[in-house]
Amino acid sequence: MPAAFLPTRSAGLEQLRAALPRLGDYARDRGFDRPDVPTTSRLSPYLQRRLVTEEEVVAAIGVALPWPRAEKFVQEVAWRTYWKGSLEHQPAAWLRYRDALAALRLAPPAGYAEAMAGQTGIEGFDEWARQLVETGWLHNHARMWFASIWIFTLRLPWELGADFFLRHLLDGDAASNTLSWRWVAGLHTPGKTYLARAANIALHTDGRFSPRGLATEAVALTEPPLPRAATPWIEPPRAPASGPVGLWIHPGDLCAEQVSLGEPAPTAVFAAWPESLAGAEGWSEAVTAFGQGALADGAGRAAEALGAPLEVTRGSDLGTAAGIWAQTRGLRTVVALRPATGPWTEVGRTIERALAGVGVTLAWRQRAWDTRLYPHASRGFFPFWTAAKAVIQPG
Ligand SMILES: Cc1cc2nc3c(=O)[nH]c(=O)nc-3n(C[C@H](O)[C@H](O)[C@H](O)COP(=O)(O)OP(=O)(O)OC[C@H]3O[C@@H](n4cnc5c(N)ncnc54)[C@H](O)[C@@H]3O)c2cc1C
């Protein structure tokens, strides 16, 4: 079983330092799921919340390895940005998933509880279900096999499988998760599915698992076309903000101190854990503890860098809490890194409305990484990668 993840930036940087030596063989080893011998970086819980950023990881491997040996790993990091950018272009994929999930939760199909409990009798699948719940992490290949067996062998709705992942993955990410499940199901690239095969599983688990009775074909799921694509939000040119300015920190980006937030600098920092959202999403205790710890870590660093007082709270009405904080501090503007499409989008809107209600403007900021890369994610990964490489190739 993978070692536990600690929800701090220093633990993430330590994970990166420890991973670099093995990433020289990443292209060869990354397909193998060896729970006790890492073959990948296991940085995803840190990258997902930006306790460590994509830019830092790409820069570090660029120093450690020549480009031909670093490229495969950098390409995988780019997948993360590609999925996020894709969902910015097509937020309807997220909304459709949420609607379907709400209906399915009311009447879950037979076999759903057994699949989550790891009681299907399918070798490998049952162990991955338990590993997910016990550790909050699965290897990429295990996620692909699991999703494929869920959809094509067990014939369960993909939305319930994606939800099972989001409840338990420490790196649970609206874009990577929803769009990867859609990709396995044949919805992201219409008609192109992923079929889990026993021989491939046996090879890449060093013979630990060789499941019998898997589906032998993966007929793509179908759906009505998604609505016309949206244009991703890109930060407009900045005007100086009306001061005093505060900073709202959320778990979508926990290295705010690295980003130029504009003038005047924030004089107060606010971070809030949304208990009602956590309850509605059904995040496991481990996901909640990781999220709360990471939020406290990121908010603490931002406050320290700014020399500003910090208020960390938790509750069900974050809008009201943010409004009271802004009024108490006498703020005119609150700046925040705009959350990517996902559960935090709605929290962002709630806070924006509540602040507007007390006469405070919420000014969204965006990392240059996202500004430069999201516009390229309107089609498939490979056109994205061609454009992205020119932006992010280290050195
Ligand atoms: C069905 C399914 C669901 C998934 N759900 C999530 C999710 O909720 N959150 C999440 O972060 N990843 C998700 N992934 C992508 C991928 O499995 C994980 O990012 C990866 O396994 C994390 O392990 P690692 O950090 O050791 O990755 P490494 O192989 O070391 O890669 C380095 C980093 O690159 C990014 N990355 C690598 N592969 C992918 C990929 N295929 N897609 C997107 N980013 C990638 C991750 O940020 C990762 O930390 C999912 C994949 C599948 C097939």
The ligand as a MOL file (V3000), in Angstrom:
LIG
                    3D

  0  0  0     0  0            999 V3000
M  V30 BEGIN CTAB
M  V30 COUNTS 53 58 0 0 0
M  V30 BEGIN ATOM
M  V30 1 C -10.8220 6.7970 -14.4590 0
M  V30 2 C -9.7340 7.7510 -14.0510 0
M  V30 3 C -9.9740 8.7090 -13.0610 0
M  V30 4 C -8.9770 9.6210 -12.7050 0
M  V30 5 N -9.2440 10.5520 -11.7140 0
M  V30 6 C -8.2950 11.4550 -11.3690 0
M  V30 7 C -8.5530 12.4410 -10.3650 0
M  V30 8 O -9.6570 12.5420 -9.8030 0
M  V30 9 N -7.5370 13.2950 -10.0380 0
M  V30 10 C -6.3140 13.2440 -10.6530 0
M  V30 11 O -5.4380 14.0360 -10.3030 0
M  V30 12 N -6.0530 12.3450 -11.6150 0
M  V30 13 C -7.0020 11.4510 -11.9980 0
M  V30 14 N -6.7250 10.5210 -12.9680 0
M  V30 15 C -5.4520 10.6340 -13.7010 0
M  V30 16 C -4.2800 9.7870 -13.1530 0
M  V30 17 O -4.6950 8.4800 -12.9180 0
M  V30 18 C -3.6560 10.3570 -11.8930 0
M  V30 19 O -3.3910 11.7420 -12.0220 0
M  V30 20 C -2.3190 9.6530 -11.6000 0
M  V30 21 O -2.5230 8.2720 -11.4920 0
M  V30 22 C -1.6950 10.1970 -10.3400 0
M  V30 23 O -0.5800 9.4450 -9.9720 0
M  V30 24 P 0.8720 10.0780 -9.9870 0
M  V30 25 O 0.8580 11.3870 -9.2840 0
M  V30 26 O 1.8170 9.0590 -9.4870 0
M  V30 27 O 1.0710 10.3330 -11.5390 0
M  V30 28 P 2.3950 10.4460 -12.4220 0
M  V30 29 O 2.3410 9.3690 -13.4240 0
M  V30 30 O 3.6030 10.5710 -11.5910 0
M  V30 31 O 2.1390 11.8030 -13.2080 0
M  V30 32 C 2.5100 13.0950 -12.6690 0
M  V30 33 C 1.2960 13.9780 -12.6190 0
M  V30 34 O 0.7540 14.1570 -13.9230 0
M  V30 35 C -0.6650 14.2080 -13.8770 0
M  V30 36 N -1.1990 13.0450 -14.6060 0
M  V30 37 C -0.5980 11.8730 -14.8770 0
M  V30 38 N -1.3950 11.0750 -15.6130 0
M  V30 39 C -2.5340 11.7750 -15.8000 0
M  V30 40 C -3.7550 11.5060 -16.4730 0
M  V30 41 N -3.9720 10.3540 -17.1370 0
M  V30 42 N -4.7250 12.4430 -16.4580 0
M  V30 43 C -4.5370 13.6140 -15.8070 0
M  V30 44 N -3.3910 13.9310 -15.1630 0
M  V30 45 C -2.4160 13.0230 -15.1490 0
M  V30 46 C -1.0490 14.1190 -12.4000 0
M  V30 47 O -1.2130 15.4290 -11.8820 0
M  V30 48 C 0.1470 13.4200 -11.8010 0
M  V30 49 O 0.3270 13.6940 -10.4330 0
M  V30 50 C -7.7090 9.5930 -13.3470 0
M  V30 51 C -7.4780 8.6330 -14.3430 0
M  V30 52 C -8.4700 7.7200 -14.6820 0
M  V30 53 C -8.1720 6.6960 -15.7510 0
M  V30 END ATOM
M  V30 BEGIN BOND
M  V30 1 1 1 2
M  V30 2 1 2 3
M  V30 3 2 2 52
M  V30 4 2 3 4
M  V30 5 1 4 5
M  V30 6 1 4 50
M  V30 7 2 5 6
M  V30 8 1 6 7
M  V30 9 1 6 13
M  V30 10 2 7 8
M  V30 11 1 7 9
M  V30 12 1 9 10
M  V30 13 2 10 11
M  V30 14 1 10 12
M  V30 15 2 12 13
M  V30 16 1 13 14
M  V30 17 1 14 15
M  V30 18 1 14 50
M  V30 19 1 15 16
M  V30 20 1 16 17
M  V30 21 1 16 18
M  V30 22 1 18 19
M  V30 23 1 18 20
M  V30 24 1 20 21
M  V30 25 1 20 22
M  V30 26 1 22 23
M  V30 27 1 23 24
M  V30 28 2 24 25
M  V30 29 1 24 26
M  V30 30 1 24 27
M  V30 31 1 27 28
M  V30 32 2 28 29
M  V30 33 1 28 30
M  V30 34 1 28 31
M  V30 35 1 31 32
M  V30 36 1 32 33
M  V30 37 1 33 34
M  V30 38 1 33 48
M  V30 39 1 34 35
M  V30 40 1 35 36
M  V30 41 1 35 46
M  V30 42 1 36 37
M  V30 43 1 36 45
M  V30 44 2 37 38
M  V30 45 1 38 39
M  V30 46 1 39 40
M  V30 47 2 39 45
M  V30 48 1 40 41
M  V30 49 2 40 42
M  V30 50 1 42 43
M  V30 51 2 43 44
M  V30 52 1 44 45
M  V30 53 1 46 47
M  V30 54 1 46 48
M  V30 55 1 48 49
M  V30 56 2 50 51
M  V30 57 1 51 52
M  V30 58 1 52 53
M  V30 END BOND
M  V30 END CTAB
M  END
